[in-house]
Amino acid sequence: MQALLDRDPDGLREGDPLPLGWHWFYFQQPLRASSLGVDGHERRGAFMPEVDLPRRMWAGGTLRSLGPVRIGERVELRSRVTGVEEKRGKSGRLVFVTVGQTVLQGGRPCVEEEQVIVYRGAGPRPTVGASAPGPAREAVWNETFLPTSVTLFRFSALTNNAHRIHYDHPYATDEEGYPDLLVHGPLTALLLLDAAERHGAGQVTRFRYRALAPLFVGRRITLVGRPGLSRSGGSPSPAGRSSASERVVEALGPDGRVAMRGWVVCREGAW
């Protein structure tokens, strides 16, 4: 991941704390070819429930740091499906599957996570969530990132992700109806986390995020940081409330539309 971000691959060493969210690169188990579905993911019914909808998207989640995960020490991951909810949108049925995960080191919980995966039908692609609610506060910082096909390939390899929407152009366009290859939701989330810490947020202890629209290969992403809204200034968070300790981070597509919005809580920070 350091190399993918164009940094010194030796910039992290044994004993250093693993950046929040980077446990996604571990705990990957090889799957037999016969275990994969048409989309490249593991067939449902083993761990994920047998949802009868063909399309899968990463809808969002929460990461909470309880303590450092030290590189070079054995860790354990405990995963469970905590909820399955069916909804009906303009495009038809949607099934949201929530997965809870805990990363432990030396028997001590270090990271708690909640992932939300949404399954949809084969019709027109819906957006997940809504466009930016209310007036956006002025950005404190911004930077850009260009996801190339090599970027997507390397991130798929890092996460052992065989989902064809990230590398198989005919499948992504002809079968799933997208205009191009999709940027991984987890990659966008990690870019936001990384940028937040580099721009002075300090160590992030909690990160909530929602995927609102897709991002595509070869199209520049703008990452921005904004002050959090006060409790009287609206309720931009997924839970319908805001906190003065939260800071807002967003990934914008080339048209300026918010593709992912996150809320970070930090130990300290300047913005």
N, C-alpha and C positions, 0 to 999 in steps of 0.2 A: 504493500500500500504506500509506503514511503516513496518507492520508485514511481508508482503510478502518479503521485503528486509532484513528481520531478524534484524529489529531495534525496538526500544521502540515505541509501538503504541501511547504513550502519548508524543512523541517527537515533535509533532506539536499541538498547542493549539489555542483557539480562539484569534483572533487578529493577528496571524502570517500570513505572506504571503503564499499563496498556491504555491507550486513549479510549474514552467512553464509546461504546458501540463496536469497537474493533473485535470483540469476541465473535462477531459474525463470520470471521475468516476461519474459525476453528470448529471442531466437533462435526466435521463433514465426513459422512460415511459413504463409500462407493456403493452405487446401486447397479444391479444387473440391468442390462438393456431391456429385458422383458418386464421390468418393474416400472418402466417409464410410460407415461401417457403420450398422446399425440403432440401435446404442447411442449414436451421435454421434461415436465415435472414428474415426480413420483406419482404413480397411480393412487387415487384416493381410496381410503378404506383401511390403510395400515395405521398411520398416525392422524392425518387429516380426515375428516368425515367424508362420507360418500355423497358429496353434493352433486346433483345432476345437471349442473350448468357448466359449459365448456370453458369460459374465459375467466382468467384469474388476474387480479391486480393487487398491488400492495397499497392499502388505504391509509396507513398511518400507525401510530403507536406511541409508547412512552418508554423512556429509559431513565432509570434512577440509580445513581451511584451511592453505594453504602460504604464503600472503602476501596482502596486500590487493588487492582488485579496485577500482580507482579509477574513480569515476563520471566520465564525460566522455571516457574513453579507449577506443579500439576493443578489443574482446575477441573471442576465438575459442572455439567449443565443439566438442569432438571427442567423438562418441558411438559406442558399439559394443555389440552384444549379446555378453555374456561367458559366458552360461550359460543352458541350458534344462533343467529338471529336472521330471520327472513323479512325483507321489506319489498315493497313494490314501488318503483319509480316510473318516470315517463317512458323509459325504454323497456319496462317489464320487471321481472323478478330479479332481486339482488339478495345474495346470502352472505352475511358477514360472519366470519369465523375469527374468534379471538383466541390467541395463544399466549399463555403466561410462561415466562422463563425466568430462572434464577441461576446466576453464575456463582459458584462457591469455590473458595480456595482455603484449604486447611479446615474445612467444615464451616467456614465463615461466609455468610452471604455477602457478595461484593457488588453485584449488579442485579437489579430486578427490572424485568422488561415485560411489556405487553405489546404484542403485534396484532394488527387487524388486517386480515386478508378478505377481499371481497370477490365473490364469484358472480358472473353475469351470463346472460344468454348470448347467442351468436348474432344478435341484431346490431343496430347502430350503437357505436361506443358512447356511453354516458360519461360525464365528468363525475368524479367522486367528491362530494362536498359542494361548496358554493364558491362564487367569486368573492373577492375581497369585501368583507362586510364593513361598512362605514368608511369614513375618511382615513386614508393611510397617513401615519405620522412621518415627518421628514426623516430620511435615512441619515444615520450617524456615520455609517461607512458603507461602501459598496466595492465589489470587485467582480471580475468575470471569469468564467471557466468554459472552455470549449471541449465538449465531449466528442471524441473521435471514435471511429469504429475500433481502433486499437484500444482505446480506453475501455470501451464496453467489453471487448474480448478479455482484457486483463482482469477486469472486475468480476466477470462471470467465472473466470478461472479461480480467482481468490475465494469466491463464495461457493464454488462448485455448483453454479446455477446454470442449468441446461435449458432454461425457458427460452423458446425459440424467438420470442419477440425482440430479444437483445442481439441476435446475430444472424437470423435467417430472414433476409429481406423479403423474398416472395411469400413466406409464411406470414410475416408481420403485416404486409400490405394486402395480399390476396385473401388470406384466411381470417385475419383479425381486423382488417379494415383501417389500419393506421397508415399515415402517409410515409412513414420511415421507421427505422429501428428505434426502439424506446430506450431511454436512459433508465437505469435501475432506480427504483424508489429508495432503496437503502444507500446507494451511492449519493444521491441528492441529499439525503439526511446527514450522511457523514461529512459532506462538503460544508453544509450549514454549521454543524457542530465545530468542525475544524476552524472555519472562518470566524465564528463567534469567539473562540478562545484566543485566536491570534490578534483579534481587533480589540482586546482589552476586557473581555467579559470575565476573565479569570477562570478558575476551574469550574466547569459546568457540573452541577450535582443532579439536575433533572432536566430532561428534554422531552417535550411533547410536540408532536408534529402531525400534520394532516396533508395527504396528497390531494390536490384539488384539480389538477390538469396534467396531462403527460408532457414530458420533455423529450426531444428527439436528437438523434445523432447529427453532428455537424452544425448545430444551431446553438449559438452562444447563450449561456446561462448567466444571469446577473444575480449575484448573492448580495443581500442587503441586511443591515441591522438597524432596528428602530427601537426607540424607548418603549417600554411597556405602558399600557394605558392605566390610569388610576381607576379605582373602583367606581368612581362617578363618571368616568369617561367612556362607558360602554362595556361590552362584554365580548371580547374577541376570542376567548379561549374555547376549546372544544367542549368544555364542561359548562359553558355559559357564564363564566365568571372570569375576572382578571385579577392579577396581583401586582402590587407595586414592585415586588422583587423580580418579576418576570420581564425579560427582554424579548422582543419579537425579531425573528429572523425569517427571511423569505427568499425563495428561489423564483426568479422571474424568467419567463420565456422571452424570445426576441420581440414579441408584441407588447411586452410590459405586463402581461397577465401573470398573476400569482399562481405558480404551479405547485408549490409546497410552502406551507406556513408552519413555523415552529415557535415554541415558547421555551426559553431557557431560564433556569434558575441557577445562580452562581454563588460561590462563596464570597466573591468580591468582584469588583469590576468598575470600569469608568464610564460606561454608557447605559 
